[in-house]
Amino acid sequence: MTKEEFGGRVTTLQNRLYRIARGYLQSEHDCLDAVSEAILKAWQKQATVRDDRLFETWLVRVLIRECVNIQRKQKRVVPMETLPEGAITQPSDYAELREALDCLPQEQRIAVVLHYMEGYSVAEIASILHTFTGTVSSRLHYARLMLRSLLKEDFE
């Protein structure tokens, strides 16, 4: 794959990659770091892709590994200061939804992001996450139940 082909494919996927990273990570800076690191690693290891049709799935998998690595590093970091009460941490019309997504366990959250926000099928998500389609369906089911109860509380 030439540099131009790689750049074109990554450019078309950049928004999707960011949204997937956002499903894992809280900070916008961490999301951007994860995406850029994943792209760099993908460029360095692009020869390992056996089938060009699987490039997108492979790149998403690289991104997920990078997000998990960033999460591991964050567990070792102790915050120096806390935000004052009532501070706005995410100016968005979807702040309630974002908060509810953040309450989900990581496996459920990434399944929701990949399925509902990125449009991947259950089979594609199972392939990306190296799991079974039944497992993905179950995660989506329980995530929907939890989101329904969390969002219902916010609107009552």
N, C-alpha and C positions, 0 to 999 in steps of 0.2 A: 504494500500500500504506500503510495507516495505521500509526501508531506501535505500536498494540497487536498488529496482525498481524505486523509486523516483529519485535517483541519475542517473540511466541509462537513464531515460526519459528526465531529464533536460540536461544531457550531450549531447544527440542527438539534442536538441533544442537550445543549447547555441549560436551558430552562428546566427541562425535565430532570436533569441531574441535580440542579439546585433544589427543586421541590422534594426530591427523594432525600437529599441530605437534610432538608428541613424537617422531614419526618423523624429523623434520628437525633438531630442536634438542636439545642436551644438558641444558640448565638448565631447571628448572621455571619460573623467573622469565622466561626468554626465551620459553618456550611461552605463558605467560599474557600476556606483552606482545604476542606475535604474534597471539593470538586476539583480544585487546581492540582492537588496531590494525586487524585485518581487519574486525571488527564495526563499528568507527567508520567505516572507509572504505566499507564496504558501505552503511551508513546514508546517508552523504553522496552516494554514487553509485547508489543504488537505482533511480533513474529510468532508468539505462542498461540495466536488465534488460528484454529484449524479451518474454520469456515467463516468467510466474510459476512454471511447472513446472520451469524451469531454475535457479531461485533457489539451490538447494542446491549444484549443480555450480558455479555462478558464485561463490558464497561460498567454497567450497573452493579455487577457483582464486585468489581474492583472498588467502586465507590462505597458500597456497603461495608467492605472490609476496612476501608479508610475511616469511615464514620465510627465503626466499633473501636478502632485504634485510638481515635480522638477521645471517645468516651472513657476508655481505660485510663488515658493520661489525666483526664479531668477528675477521676476518682481519687487521684493522688494529690490533687491541688486543693489547698485549703483557702477559701476566699478571704481576702484581707478586710473587706468591708461589705456591709449589706446595704441594700437600697432602702431609702426612707419609706415609711409606710405610705401607701397611696401613690407611689411612683408608677408611671406608665412605662412598662417594659417593652411593649410591642404596640405601636400605633397602627391599628388595623381594624377594619370593619369586622373581621373574623376573629377577634380576640377571644370570644367565648368558645368558638370551635377549636381554636388553637390550644386553649387551656384544657378543654375536654380531651383533645388528642394527646396532650402531654400527660394526662392521667392514665392513659392506657398502658398496659405492659408493652415493652418494646416490640415483641413479636406481633402483637395485634396492631400496633400503631403502623409498623412498616407495611403490613398486609393491607391496611386501609389506605395508606398513601399510594401504594403501588396500584391498587385496584380502582379506587374511586377517583383519585386525583390524577393518576397517570394513565389509566385506561388499560392496564395489563389484565389479561385473562387469569383465571385461577391457575390454569396449567402453566402459563408463563411465569407466574409468581413462584409456583412450586419449583420450576426449573432454576430460577434465579436464586432462590433460597435453599436449594438442594434439599427439598422436603417433599412430602406427598400432597396431592391435590386435596385429599380429605382433611389434612392438617390445616391447609390454607383456608378451606371453607369453614372449618371450625373456628379458626382465629377470627375470620370475618364475622361470623355469627355472634360470637361472644363480644367482639368489639362493638358491633351494632347495638347489642343489648346495653352495654355499658354506656355508650355514647347517648343512647336514648334516655337513660336514667339521669346521666349527668346534665344533659342539655335541658331536660324537663325541669330539673331543679332550678336552673338559671332563669327559666321563663315563668316560673310560678311566683 
